[in-house]
Each structure stands twice: as C-alpha cells, then as structure tokens.
Amino acid sequence: MNLFENFLNNTVYQYFPKHLYEADEQYCASNEFKEHLRLRRDTWNLSHEPLRKFSKEIRFSLNLNQSMVNEGVHGGSSHVIQFMLESNNDYCKVLVVYISFMIPYYHIVILTYDRQAKSTASNYKIDSELGQIMHEKMKDIFEFHMFPVNYVNYRFPDLIVYDGFTALNAFFTDYYRINQDFLISKDKAI
C-alpha cells in the first residue's frame, strides 16, 4: 500500500464503518456514520461564496453561458458545479466538478447525455487547456488538487458500504448525473 492509498483509507475509515453494509441497523448507529452526517451538515452550512466565485471565473474563462452550483447534498460527499458545454436535439454535454468535503481534492468529468438513447456517458479525458484553467482556478480559490483518475475506482479494504463502493462514491458522488434543467435545455450554450 502506498502513501496515497494509506491517506485515502485513513480518511474514509473516519466516516464509513468497517465491515457493515449501509442497510445494516448498526451502520446508522455507528460513530463513523454520525461523523459523516456532521461533516456534510457543517460543510454545507459554510459560505457558498467560494463556489460561486469559482463558477463565475470558469464561466468567464471558458466563455460559457450556463452553470449551476448544487443547492443541496445529493448522495455524495462533495459540492457539485455543472457547466453546460453544448446542448442540442441530439445530446447535452456538461462539465461536472466535484469538490470533496473530506479531502483537499476535486474530480472532473464530462458527461454526455444522448437524448435518443436516454443514456449518459462519462469521459475523464479533459482537454489540456480546459484542465489547466480548472487547475489554476481550483488552486487559487480552494487550494485543492485534482483527484487522480486512476483512483476513482479504488476499493477500500474492509469497507462494504454497498456492492461496488469506490473512492468516487466515498469522496465525491454516489453516481454521475446531469442537472435536470440542463437536460430540458436544447439551446447551444457555447
């Protein structure tokens, strides 16, 4: 186990009880679960001004018209900001930034919703210019680093919250989704 994995494990074990499924009564009674709820509540109650500033600066830097800062915690341990990249009758492409409550990292993914197939594809390959802009703004405002893509599917020893539980689920989101308001819009955003 390397230092980064050790850091991830030590962090996650503070907020998720070992050897328990989330459906188990002992899971919700555990100190780890209560600490996770407290962290989410306390973090959510902090000022959203840095999130709004980040959103505004990215919209300006990328010449985008639409972005949305999440208005609640949606099954994850992060703030979520979505930026509309493109939308038409065939698809909707959105840049999603997850800013973790637990660790000083953020995760970026581009989600493309195919309107005909009614399915969403994820892409971790971010254009180098876009990646550089995101990195600079994230460092300036939050002092966070990009979460390594090769650890998104990392599984924690002794953790069985639910089948398939990974670092993505622990630190960022339970699953990828695009804000419904973006899916309704078919106007090209850039």
C-alpha positions in Angstrom: 0.0 0.0 0.0 1.4 3.4 -1.0 1.2 6.7 0.9 -1.8 8.0 -1.1 -3.8 4.8 -0.5 -2.9 5.0 3.2 -4.2 8.6 3.3 -7.4 7.6 1.5 -8.0 4.6 3.8 -7.3 6.5 7.0 -9.7 9.3 5.8 -12.6 7.1 4.7 -12.5 5.0 7.9 -13.3 8.1 9.9 -16.7 8.4 8.1 -17.7 4.9 7.0 -17.8 2.0 9.4 -15.8 -1.1 8.5 -17.5 -4.4 7.7 -21.0 -3.0 7.6 -23.5 -2.6 4.8 -25.4 0.7 4.8 -28.7 -1.3 5.2 -27.5 -2.7 8.5 -29.0 -1.1 11.6 -25.6 -0.9 13.2 -24.3 1.2 10.2 -26.6 4.2 11.0 -25.8 3.9 14.7 -22.1 3.9 14.2 -19.9 6.8 15.2 -18.4 6.9 11.7 -21.8 7.4 10.1 -22.7 10.1 12.6 -19.4 11.9 11.9 -20.1 11.7 8.2 -23.5 13.3 8.6 -22.0 16.0 10.8 -19.3 16.7 8.3 -21.8 17.0 5.5 -24.1 19.3 7.5 -21.3 21.5 8.8 -19.6 21.8 5.4 -22.8 22.5 3.7 -23.6 25.3 6.1 -20.3 27.1 5.2 -20.4 30.1 2.9 -21.1 29.2 -0.8 -19.2 32.4 -1.9 -16.1 30.5 -3.0 -18.2 28.1 -5.0 -20.0 31.0 -6.8 -16.7 32.7 -7.4 -15.2 29.6 -8.9 -18.3 29.1 -11.1 -18.2 32.7 -12.3 -14.5 32.6 -13.1 -14.8 29.3 -15.0 -17.8 30.6 -17.0 -15.8 33.8 -17.9 -12.6 31.9 -18.7 -14.4 29.4 -21.0 -17.0 31.9 -22.3 -19.9 29.7 -21.1 -23.4 30.9 -20.6 -24.8 28.4 -18.0 -23.6 26.9 -14.8 -25.2 25.5 -11.7 -23.9 25.2 -8.2 -25.7 22.4 -6.4 -28.3 23.5 -3.9 -28.0 20.5 -1.6 -26.0 17.4 -0.9 -27.1 14.8 -3.5 -25.9 11.5 -2.2 -22.3 12.4 -2.1 -19.5 14.0 -0.1 -18.9 17.0 -2.3 -20.1 20.2 -3.7 -21.1 19.9 -7.3 -20.8 22.5 -10.0 -22.0 21.8 -13.5 -21.1 23.8 -16.7 -23.2 23.5 -19.8 -20.7 22.9 -22.7 -23.2 22.1 -25.5 -26.8 21.2 -25.9 -28.9 20.4 -29.0 -31.7 18.0 -30.1 -29.3 15.0 -30.1 -27.2 15.4 -26.9 -26.3 17.5 -23.9 -22.6 17.8 -22.9 -21.8 19.0 -19.3 -18.6 19.6 -17.5 -19.1 18.5 -13.8 -16.7 19.4 -11.0 -17.0 17.7 -7.6 -15.2 19.4 -4.7 -14.8 17.0 -1.8 -15.9 17.7 1.8 -13.5 15.1 3.1 -10.2 15.5 1.3 -8.5 18.5 -0.4 -9.3 17.2 -3.9 -11.7 17.8 -6.7 -12.8 15.5 -9.5 -13.7 16.5 -13.1 -15.8 14.5 -15.6 -17.5 15.4 -18.8 -21.0 13.8 -19.0 -22.8 13.5 -22.4 -26.4 12.7 -22.3 -27.7 11.0 -25.5 -31.3 12.2 -25.9 -32.3 9.4 -28.3 -30.8 6.5 -26.3 -31.6 8.2 -23.0 -28.2 7.3 -21.6 -25.2 9.2 -20.1 -21.6 8.6 -21.0 -18.7 9.8 -18.8 -15.3 10.9 -20.1 -12.3 11.6 -17.9 -10.2 13.0 -20.8 -10.2 16.7 -20.3 -8.7 19.0 -22.9 -5.3 20.2 -21.7 -6.3 23.9 -21.9 -9.5 23.3 -20.0 -7.6 21.2 -17.4 -5.1 24.0 -16.9 -7.8 26.6 -16.4 -9.6 24.4 -13.9 -6.4 23.6 -12.1 -5.4 27.2 -11.8 -8.8 28.4 -10.6 -9.1 25.5 -8.1 -5.7 26.2 -6.6 -6.4 30.0 -6.4 -9.8 29.6 -4.7 -9.7 26.3 -2.8 -6.1 25.2 -2.8 -7.3 21.7 -3.8 -5.7 19.2 -6.2 -7.2 17.1 -9.0 -8.0 13.6 -7.7 -6.0 11.0 -9.7 -8.3 9.4 -12.3 -6.6 6.0 -11.6 -8.0 6.1 -8.1 -11.7 6.8 -9.0 -12.5 3.1 -8.8 -10.2 2.4 -5.8 -11.8 0.0 -3.4 -11.2 0.2 0.4 -10.1 -2.9 2.3 -12.7 -3.8 5.0 -15.3 -1.4 3.6 -18.6 -2.9 2.3 -21.0 0.1 2.4 -22.7 -1.4 -0.7 -21.6 -3.6 -3.6 -19.2 -1.7 -5.9 -18.4 1.1 -3.4 -15.3 3.1 -4.5 -13.4 6.2 -3.8 -15.7 8.1 -6.3 -18.6 7.2 -4.0 -16.8 7.9 -0.7 -15.4 11.3 -1.6 -17.5 12.7 -4.4 -20.8 11.2 -5.6 -23.0 8.1 -5.4 -23.4 8.2 -9.2 -22.9 10.6 -12.1 -25.9 12.7 -13.2 -26.7 15.9 -15.1 -28.9 18.6 -13.6 -32.5 18.2 -15.0 -32.6 21.9 -16.0 -29.7 21.2 -18.4 -31.4 18.2 -19.9 -34.5 20.3 -20.6 -32.5 22.9 -22.4 -31.7 22.3 -26.1 -30.1 25.6 -26.8 -26.4 25.6 -27.6 -24.5 27.1 -24.7 -21.2 27.9 -26.3 
